[in-house]
């Protein structure tokens, strides 16, 4: 998975979670799909451990709005930082 593909997948998850009526089944499927693609190849050197935590914690974000808010902010920061790398 390229950095741009990962960024796109994570942005789709973030967008889905910030919809008015969150479809958590869709969010969980997007997270699982992204994890599956990441697991197929060698660990990319551009990935941060936080990305794996985020992809694994959809159920926690669903149950704990404060946790979700912190995780969303961390993801936005990671996406912003990775945009610079992808140029």
C-alpha positions in Angstrom: 0.0 0.0 0.0 1.4 3.3 -1.0 1.4 6.3 1.3 -1.2 8.0 -0.9 -3.4 4.9 -0.8 -3.2 4.7 3.0 -3.9 8.4 3.3 -7.0 8.0 1.1 -8.2 5.0 3.1 -7.7 6.8 6.5 -9.5 9.9 5.2 -12.4 7.8 4.1 -12.7 6.3 7.6 -12.4 9.7 9.2 -15.1 11.1 6.9 -17.4 8.1 7.6 -17.0 8.6 11.3 -17.8 12.3 11.2 -21.0 11.8 9.2 -24.3 12.9 10.9 -25.4 9.2 11.2 -22.3 7.1 11.5 -22.6 3.7 9.9 -20.3 1.9 12.3 -20.5 -1.4 10.3 -19.1 0.5 7.3 -16.4 2.1 9.5 -15.3 -1.3 10.9 -15.3 -2.8 7.4 -13.1 0.0 6.1 -10.7 -0.4 9.0 -10.5 -4.2 8.5 -10.0 -3.8 4.8 -7.2 -1.3 5.3 -5.5 -3.6 7.9 -5.8 -6.5 5.5 -4.1 -4.6 2.7 -1.3 -3.4 5.1 -0.7 -7.0 6.3 -0.2 -8.3 2.8 3.2 -6.7 2.3 6.2 -5.6 4.2 5.5 -2.9 6.9 5.8 0.4 5.1 8.5 2.7 6.6 6.1 5.7 6.4 3.5 4.2 8.8 3.3 5.2 12.4 2.2 2.8 15.2 -0.8 5.1 15.8 -2.2 4.1 12.4 -2.5 0.5 13.5 -4.1 1.6 16.8 -6.6 3.8 15.0 -7.5 1.0 12.6 -8.0 -1.4 15.5 -10.0 0.8 17.8 -13.3 1.5 15.9 -15.4 -0.1 18.6 -13.7 2.0 21.3 -14.3 5.2 19.3 -18.0 4.1 18.9 -18.4 3.7 22.6 -16.3 6.6 23.9 -16.9 10.0 22.2 -14.0 11.7 24.1 -11.6 9.0 23.0 -12.9 9.3 19.5 -12.3 13.0 19.5 -8.7 12.6 20.6 -8.1 9.8 18.0 -9.7 11.9 15.2 -7.4 14.8 16.1 -4.3 12.6 16.1 -5.4 11.1 12.8 -5.8 14.6 11.3 -2.4 15.5 12.5 -0.9 12.4 11.0 -2.6 13.0 7.7 -1.4 16.6 7.7 2.2 15.4 8.4 2.1 12.6 5.8 0.9 15.0 3.2 4.2 16.8 3.4 6.1 13.5 3.0 3.9 12.4 0.0 4.9 15.5 -2.1 
